[in-house]
Amino acid sequence: MDYKNLFNLTGKYALVIGAGSGIGREAALGLAAFGATVACADVSPKPLESLMQEMGNTATTHSVDLTQQQSVNDLISGLPKLDILVCTPSVNVRKRLLEYTEEDFDKVVSLNLKGSFFAMQAAGKRMSEQGSGSIILFSSIRAQVVEPGQGVYAATKSGTLQMVRALAAELGDRNVRVNAVAPGVVETPLTAQIKNNPEWYNAYATKSALGRWAQPSEMVGAVVYLSSNAASFVTGTLMLVDGGWTAIDGRFTPPL
């Protein structure tokens, strides 16, 4: 075993959906740094322009609407090959369940759950045919724990995790691995509402063992690991990258 090359992705072709910002952008940069050729996709090509300047000729850009199955299928079938899929986009409507409208519900479920399904199904079919591949979906700590105003978002993240587990079971004999990453609180456009409220922001920071928020770049290690031969026997799992959030019981430090 050549352990020095466990994380080497040279010759691998990766697709990152959601590469225009946040975790997706950093994942694309990280995969390229380890040698992968990266197809960067987002709903609009505009945010990808600066990313391409940074990545140079090692990447391509693509437009995709994750809520439209044909758009996802066309993207994935049009790639020259596909060894790695990373899918990050999510949306949230922070409301108590009794205040949710049907429009709110459809907005969150259509992107977070249905979009994840479209991506993993299309990638799974292609990887199954070739007999190899790694699919990485982004779930959340909200697949495990929840708070007021996060009910529907949490349901989509739990649903994504269960689909990941099912697809891992269904495609294991085709040498296709399927895993989910569960970030804690990360400074991305999705959490801008919280960052703009100092009390809320600081409360979240102190909830984790590390006492701070994560940066999108801190999710890259999990993505590279799950993409690589270092994770050759890892499938159907939820990898928590949450700064210890889910390990800590309660919000009170007892006087010991």
Secondary structure, 3 states (H helix, E strand, C coil): CCHHHCCCCCCCEEEEECCCCHHHHHHHHHHHHCCCEEEEEECCCCCHHHHHHHHHHHEEEEECCCCCHHHHHHHHHCCCCCCEEEECCCCCCCCCHHHCCHHHHHHHHHHHHHHHHHHHHHHHHHHHHHCCEEEEEECCHHHCCCCCCCHHHHHHHHHHHHHHHHHHHHHHHHCEEEEEEEECCECCHHHHHHHCCHHHHHHHHHHCCCCCCECHHHHHHHHHHHHCHHHCCCCCCEEEECCCHHHCCCCCCCCC
